[in-house]
Amino acid sequence: MPDVASSASKPQLNAVFTSVQAHLHDLIVPLWQGPGWNADLALPYEALDADHRPLSPQRYRAMACARQLYLFASLIGEPSADFAPERAAALFRSLQRHFHDAEHGGWFYSIDPHGKPLDKRKDLYTHAFIIFACAHYWAKVREPLVESVLNAALEVVAERFATDDGLYEAVLERNWSSLKSGPLQNPLMHLAEGFLATLAVREDSTVQAALLALATAMQVRFIDRQHGVMLEKPLGAVDNWFEPGHQFEWFFLLASTDVLRHTPLYASLARAFAYAEQKGVDKLTGAVSSMLALDGTVRDGTQRIWAQAEYLRALTLRPGSEAVLQHQLQALQQRFLHHKGWNECLDASGVVSRWDMPSTTPYHLATCYRGLSDYLG
């Protein structure tokens, strides 16, 4: 990274942070109140094009609804966000109305453009985000129904997805029969995030035990012994790889709580952070590559905004990173944010390669900015 330590300062960071936070609140959030909102279904469209027109809907996912629930729940109580409670309540109702499976329990993956169940399978990624969103929403409103849904999601994950080794199946059939999917890194990471959100709002010994068991199992099944990186598939799987963005995301989760900071998994991800930074982050531009082979060679050099946001957030918990943090915040602002929204993806050379703006991305920006806000005090 450039040696900008002499110019890095909290006032400068504050100035840039104020600008990007205003960009979220004044531009991005209104997109999902207006053109990104399907009032008939009370759901966000999956994506907007570069001119703020909804892409022709093929589906609506429960996970996208949950991420938007988190976004608007996070705004409850903000002085200029008096709209947030009503929108969060609408999203919470839609999550139950459109996606809950009254016959078998749990939540469908997606519905079709007319509101009928489309992909009826039960996937861990969806349920993890329901836990995460409901925990945050309940922290704001303390309504019994919200805690009831949170408890139902935690229960179904423990009873249906859990395996004997502390891990969880990635996908099951609608009736919970096995698809032999096995565990996958990304859903498990977001499950850990959901557990942490739950523990942040209440004491829960069962959830804490599940979180620690998950961390232990991830260390055994997913951590490459040479570099400490978190693999996308279990050790020994064919055609495995790692993603720098996920190393940074895991590091933040582990470093953010005393529950996990002293685990072997945290030690591994501290090593993985350094390796991912060395091999997967461009020292001049700050670009984070998408996929790397275990030897550090780039398999996919696409630069995704979520990975940029996760690197930035992780730096807030990495001692001695203020100069790099300032550099990365400016890189996010200059390379990914613009007056009409954001660039979802750049190619390996930095040219915009994806022009649409998914409804799921503001979650990454909101969690990133929350981490920055905590860091700046």
Helices and strands as residue ranges (DSSP letters): H 10-23, I 24-28, H 29-33, E 37-38, E 43-44, E 47-48, E 60-61, H 62-75, H 84-94, I 95-99, E 110-111, E 122-123, H 124-141, H 144-156, I 157-161, E 171-172, H 185-201, H 205-222, H 244-255, H 264-280, E 289-292, E 298-304, H 305-315, H 322-335, E 337-338, E 341-342, E 345-346, E 352-354, E 357-358, H 361-376
